[in-house]
Amino acid sequence: MTETERLQEMLSESGAHLQGHFCLTSGLHSANYLQCALLLRFPAFAAFAGEALARRLEPFRPDIVLSPAIGGLIIGHEVARALDVPFLFCERQEGVMTLRRFPHPGPVSFVVVEDVITTGGSSLEVGSLIEQGGARWVGTGCIVDRSGGSHRLPGALHSLWGVRFETWSPGECPLCAQGLPLVKPGSRV
Ligand SMILES: [Zn+2]
């Protein structure tokens, strides 16, 4: 079994990846639902993903791991632990990404780590913020790359699973046409 196949198993087992007929928060319908927090609530799964991602980022020899809160907190910490380097995070303050709790690390090499990357917007914000202080952005990693290669990040994006899930507006959804019951993830009956 490959690392990606094992991860896919963990995503399903933890309920982080569901397959069926879903109404997403955007209002669009999809046959897939992904919520990485459900995977990362299990420390053993978080450690597996962190170690696997660390192996992909190790060749870039980062001095620190940097993540955007909240999505990047757990996986960023796990990657930093596996690489034995410090972990810093940025957070939004009145809509603006800031390095609120840490002094600027100076002219170090860093990697940005997130759970899921779709547009790469948050990674781009935190990476650019630290670069302004003379640090060097040497790589980016995520558990699931949903960008389909369309992200605007500098350099290569390293992920454990690259996947694009199709979405439809309710009127054009083939699953609605099949009469499959619609599920709103996160809601409890
Ligand atoms: Zn539908």
Boltz pocket constraint, residues with backbone or C-beta under 6 A from the ligand:
constraints:
  - pocket:
      binder: B
      contacts: [[A, 21], [A, 22], [A, 29], [A, 30], [A, 170], [A, 173], [A, 174], [A, 175], [A, 176], [A, 177], [A, 182]]
      max_distance: 6.0
